[in-house]
Each structure stands twice: as structure tokens, then as C-alpha cells.
């Protein structure tokens, strides 16, 4: 999930602790701050620190002036072949920045059935990943390179490279002779471990055990939320070395799950603070509150969205017609 969702989830965990609410009512928001800090900490460690120290064996730097997809396809296929031969290989696909707010988009498809890597350049997109009109290259060949190794995908077969920092991959051969492809190998590894959360909670408990409970709870909820996606997390580092597969119920950037999660957290924080008020001005039950504030409006939204999608059925999507790999 997005950072704001993890942040507010940590605050929500703190709101379930009576001592945190009581301290906040007395003017001390420390436990809420600790919850927010622990909720966002795993991703902060990965994206703000760890990824800059992660080394890559191969870095692919496409030339913005000469859009040739063939070298990219060959480099990815070579990394797969090297891993199949027993040499673990890390690879990074760099982005192509064009101006202050534009990026050239390209996609890489690793097809295990065909034994091929296919690469194609696409449109220029803004930092918001919105395709800019009339920016497709005049010639759009598909780079094609073959490999002969069974592939075990842990994420998805097609990867889009566009804004900010490009994706990383680690290719390794497992005991079954398959080449495992780890997407963003520096992400959701040791930092997204329940044991690391317990360790940090133990340190915080030196101050007070209540702080340890808040930190551990916020850390755990972050890991649980990430397990809803595709990538998973290394749950028991250092006892486990690999990420446990996610449940694949959503992608981290999906708008609706992120919005729904943030809204639910806001409601739960409100409820936990409300129920701590000795004599509230208004009285209502939790079920009625959730029905009114979330279930009914989200049901209406879902119905409207379903009708809009049904009305648009059969109309081609602009972006999907621009790619043919």
C-alpha cells in the first residue's frame, strides 16, 4: 500500500491502546507519533536508505536519443542465462528522463513459455504517469532475445519502466533448476520482518512497555497490509531468507484499496477517541457508525462505478492499444 496508508494505519493501532488515547487527552501525543513512525518505518528504510546501498551486477541505461530496445532485451536475457548457469545476477533498468516533468516509458516482458524477453518503447508520460499526446516513437520495433531456462515468476511477467528510479531484479537458480525472478530484491526484505518489529519494540520497552506494544502493533500491521499484494515480505528474517508470497489481492498502487484503507483508519481513530469521552454530546453505536460512514457510501460508489464500467464496455482503452508486446 501507499505510504499514507501505512502512516495512518500506525496511528490507528495507537488509537486502540487506552493509554495512548489518555495521554493524548492530557496533551501528550507521543504514542500516536510512535505509531505513525513505526507504521511508515519499513518503507522509509527501504526507499530512503537501503536501496542506495544495494549493488547491481548489470545496469541498463537506455539512450533517450536512440530508442533501441534490442540491447535491453539482450541484457535481460543474458541475466536469465547467467542465473541458469549458477551465477546469481542483479539487474537494474534505468528510467529515461526527458525534461523536468516527462519520462519516456518502456515495457519489458519476460515470457517463460516462449523463452523470450520482449522490450518496446512507448509514449512520454508525466510524473503522474499520464501519457502525453503524440509522443509515441515513429518507429516502434520490439526488441527480442531468447533464453533457455525455466522461469519462476514471483511478480508479473510485464514490467513498466517510466518515472523516478527504475526497477531492480535478482535472478537466481533454485534447487529445482528454475530461475527465480525477484522484483525489487532490496524491498520488503529484512526491513519487513516481524522479528525486526519485535526487536525495535524490545528497545522501545526500555522506556516503557506501552511504547513497545504500539511500535510492534504498527510494524505488524504494515507487514500484514503488504502481504495483501503480490510481492510479499521476508516475515521472519534472519530465520527466513526469502520473501513469503503475497496473497495477490491488490497492487500497492491501486487507488481504491488505498483510499478505502485510509478512510477506514480515519473512522476507527474517530471511534476510539469518541468512546474515550466520558459524556459525549451525541450517542451512537459502532455498527450504525460504520454503516453510515463507510458501508452505505461505498456500496453506492461501487454501484455507480459498475454502471459506468458497463456503459463503457466495448470501448478500447487508449493506453492498451499503444502496446503490443
N, C-alpha and C positions, 0 to 999 in steps of 0.2 A: 504494500500500500504506500501511498504518498507520505511524505514527511509530516504534513499537518495532521494526518490521520493517526500516526504513531504518537505524535506530540499530545494530542487531545486524549488519546487512549490512556497515556500515562497519568494525565490529570484525573481522568475518570477513575482509575484504580485508586488514587489517593482519596478521592471523594467517598469511597466505600469504607474508608478507615475512620472510625468515630473520632479518634484523637487528632486526625488531620483537620476535620471539619471544626472541631472545638478550638484547635489552635488558630485556625483562620478567623473564626468568630472573635477571638481575642486579639486579632491584629497580627498574627504570625503565619504567613503563607508558606513557610519553609517546606512542609510536607508536600504541598501541591507543586512547588518548584522542583523538588526532588523527583516527584512522579513524572513531570514533563521532561526533566533532564534524562532520567533513565529510559523513558519511552522513546526518545529520539536518539539515544546514545549509540546503539549498534550501527545505524546507518551513518551517523556522524563520523564514527571511527573509520568505517569503510570508505566513504566518499571524500572525506576531508583529509584523511591521513594515509590509511593503509594502501590505497590504490596507487599512490605516488611512489611507494617503495616496492611495488610488485614489479618484477623484471619479466621481460618478454624476449623469447628467442628470435622472433621474427616480427618486424613492424612494417606494415604495408602503408605506404604514403602515396596515394593516387595523385596524379598531376592534373590540376584543375584546367590547364590549357590544352591537354591532350587526353581526352577521356577514352582510355583504352582498358577495357575490362579484362583482357586476356591475362596480363601479369598477375592480377588479383586472384583470378581463378586458379592459375598455376601455383601460386604461393600457398593457397589454402589446401589444394590437393597434395602438394608436397608435404605439408604439415601432417596431413592424414597418413600419408605413406610412411613418413618417418616414425610416427607413433606406432603404426602397424609393425614396423621393423624393430620395435622395442625402445625407441628413443622418445620419451615424453617431450612434447613441444608446446610452448605457449606462443600465441599469435595475437597481434593487435591490429584491428582495422581502423585506421585513422579517418577522421572526418575531413570534408573538403569545405573550407570556409570561403565564401565569396562576399566580400564587403562586410559591413558592420553587422547586418542582421539577416544575411542569407547564406544558405548552405546547399551544396549540390548533394542530392540524395542518390544513394545506390543500394542495391539489394544483393545479398549473397544467399544462394540456395544450395544446400548440401543434400543431395538425393542419394540415400543409401541403396535404393533398389536399382537405380540406373548406374550407380558408381560414378557419379559426376558432380562436379561443382560448377554452378552456373552463376554468372555475375552480369548485371545490367545496370547502366546508369539511368536515372530518372530525372524528374524536374528539380528545379531550385525551390527550396522551401524556406519559409521564415523560421525564426527561432521558436515560434509557436507551432511548427511543423505543418504550416498551411502551404500547399503548393502554389507557386506563383504562376500566373498565366503566361503562356507562350514561352516557356523556359525548357521544354524538352529538347534534347540534342537533335540536330537534323538527322544524324545517323546514329542508330541505337543498336549496334551489334551486341550479341550475347557472348561473353567470354565463357569458354567451355574447357574444362580439364578433367581428366579421368583419374580414378584411383581404384585399387583393387583391395578392399578391406571391408569387413562387416562393420557397420556403424551402430552405435548405441546412443540415440539422441536423449538428452536429459531435458531439453527445452523444446524448441521448434525448428523445423527444417529451413525456414527462411528468415534471414536477419536483415533488418533495415538499418542502414547507417546514414545518419543525417546531421544531428546537431550536437554541439558541445564536444564531449570526449567520446571517441569511438569504442565499440565493444571489444572485449578480450575473450580468448578461448584457450582452453587447455586440452590437448589431445593426448590421451594415454591409452595403452593397451591393457585390458583386464585379463583375468585368468582364463576367460573363455575365448580369448583371441580377438575380441571385439575392440574397436577403437571407441572409447568413451569421449564425448564432446561435452566439456564443462563450460557453460556460458558464464562469463564474468567470474572466473575462478577466485578472484580476490573478494568477492561479495558473498555475504551470508555464510561465511566460513567460521572461523573461531570466534568472531565477534557476535555471532548469532547463536550462541551456545547457552543452554540452561545452566551449565556448570560455571560459565563466566558470570552469569547473572547472580548465581549463588555466592560466588567469590566476592563480587562487589557488595552484595548485601551483607556478607560477613564483615567486610571492612567498615561499612556504614554502621553496623551494630555496635561497634566500639563506642560510637557517640550515643546511640540509643537503639534498642531493638525495633522500635516503631519505624525508624528510618530504614532499617534493613528490610522490613516487611514491604514498605512502599516501593523501594528500589527493586526488590525481587519481583513483586507483582507486576510493576510496569515493564520490566525487562521481559518477563514471561509473556505478557500479552502482545508485545511486539513480535516475538518469535512465533506465537500462535497465529497472528494475523498473516505473517509471511508464509506460513505453511498452507494457507488457503490458495496460494498461487502455484506457479509451475516449477520454480527453481528449488524451493525447499531450503533447509538450513542444516548446518552441522550441529545437531542438537546436543551432543554430549562430548564435545571437544574437552580434553585431548584423548578421551577413550574411543571416540569415533574419528575417522579421518576424512569421511566424505559427507556431503550433504544428503540428508534424507529427502526422498522425492516429495514434492508438494502435492496437495490434493487436486490441483489444476482446476479450481472452481472459478478463478478470475485471473486477470493480469494486474500487475501492480499499478499500472496507469489507467485502468478502467475508471471512467468518471462516475458511473452510478454507484458501484460498491464503495468508492471512497467517500462520495457525498453522503450516502446512507449511513456509513460508519461514523462519520464526523457528526452528523445530525443526531444519531442515537446517543453518542457520547455526551453531546450537549444536553440532551434530555435527561440522561442519567445523572449528570453533575447537578442539574437543577433539582432533580428529585431528592438526591442525597442531602443537598443543602436545605431544601424545603422541609424534609422530615426532621431535621435537627432543630427547627424553630419551635420553641415551647408552645406558643399560642398563635399559629398563623391566622392571617385575616381571612383567607379562603381555605376551604377544606375540600379535598378531592382524593379519590383512591388511585393507586398506581395504574390499575388496568384501564380505567377511564382516561387517565392522563396519556398513556401510550396510545390508546385507540384514537384519541382526538388529535394528538400531536404528531403521530407517525403512521399508524396503520391505515387510517382512512385517507389522509392526503397522498400517501404513497400508492395506495390502491387506485385512486383517481388518476394519478400521474401515470401509472402502469397502463390503465385503460386507454388514456389519451395517446400514449406512445404506441400502443398496439394498433390503434386506429390509424395513426399517421403512417406507421410502417406498412400496414395493409393497403392504405391508399397509394403509397409509393411503390408497391410491389410491381416488379417488372421493369422499373426504370434503371438503367445501368448506372453504377457508381463511377464518378469521374476518375477517381484515382485507380480503381481496379482495371480500367481499360488502358491505363498508361503502362501497365507492366505485363509482360508475357513470359517471364521465366518460370 
